[in-house]
Amino acid sequence: MKLEAIKLALAAAMATAVIWTFCSALVALMPGRMMEMSGDMVHADFSTMGWSMTWIGFVVGLFLWSLMAAITGWLIATFYNWQIK
């Protein structure tokens, strides 16, 4: 079964956009807890750092992360399809 690369790319971009929006909302609502959680995820101490959230930063991040997810999804489908020929 071949994968439709464009559909997988769009699905990956859409899923990433939802996750980015959710994470951004969590940072806006609970900045301290999210900073602590981010530090825990990369084994670092971020307690002296702070978030810098702006609307333009949200939009640029949303676009760039979604674009990268789409490219990654497209590549995965393309490489998968090459292997099943």
C-alpha positions in Angstrom: 0.0 0.0 0.0 1.4 3.4 -1.0 1.1 6.4 1.1 -0.1 9.7 -0.3 2.8 12.0 0.5 0.9 15.2 0.3 -2.0 14.0 2.5 0.5 12.8 5.1 2.4 16.1 4.9 -0.8 18.1 5.5 -1.9 15.8 8.3 1.5 16.2 10.0 1.3 20.0 9.6 -2.2 20.2 11.0 -1.4 18.0 14.0 1.7 20.1 14.7 -0.4 23.3 14.5 -2.8 21.9 17.1 0.0 20.8 19.4 1.8 24.2 19.0 -1.3 26.1 19.9 -2.0 23.9 22.9 1.5 24.2 24.2 1.5 28.0 23.7 -1.7 28.2 25.6 -0.2 26.2 28.5 2.9 28.5 28.5 0.6 31.6 28.6 -1.5 30.1 31.5 1.2 28.4 33.5 4.6 29.9 32.5 6.5 28.8 35.6 5.3 25.2 35.5 5.9 24.9 31.8 9.4 26.3 32.2 10.1 23.7 34.9 8.6 20.9 32.7 10.7 22.1 29.7 13.8 21.9 31.8 12.9 18.4 33.1 12.5 17.2 29.5 16.0 18.2 28.5 17.7 17.6 31.9 18.4 21.2 32.5 17.8 23.9 35.1 15.7 26.7 33.5 14.6 28.2 36.8 16.5 31.5 36.1 15.1 31.8 32.6 11.8 33.3 31.4 9.4 33.0 28.4 9.2 35.7 25.8 5.9 35.2 24.1 4.5 37.6 21.5 1.7 37.1 18.9 4.3 37.4 16.1 6.4 34.8 17.8 3.4 32.5 18.1 2.5 32.9 14.4 6.1 32.5 13.2 6.6 29.4 15.4 3.3 28.0 14.3 4.2 28.4 10.6 7.8 27.2 10.9 7.0 24.1 13.0 4.1 23.2 10.8 6.2 23.6 7.7 8.9 21.4 9.1 6.4 18.7 10.1 4.9 18.8 6.6 8.3 18.4 5.0 9.1 15.5 7.4 5.8 13.8 6.7 6.3 14.2 3.0 9.8 12.7 3.2 8.6 9.8 5.4 5.9 8.9 2.9 8.2 9.3 -0.1 10.9 7.1 1.4 8.3 4.6 2.4 6.9 4.5 -1.1 10.4 4.0 -2.6 10.9 0.9 -0.5 7.7 -0.8 -1.5 8.2 -0.5 -5.3 
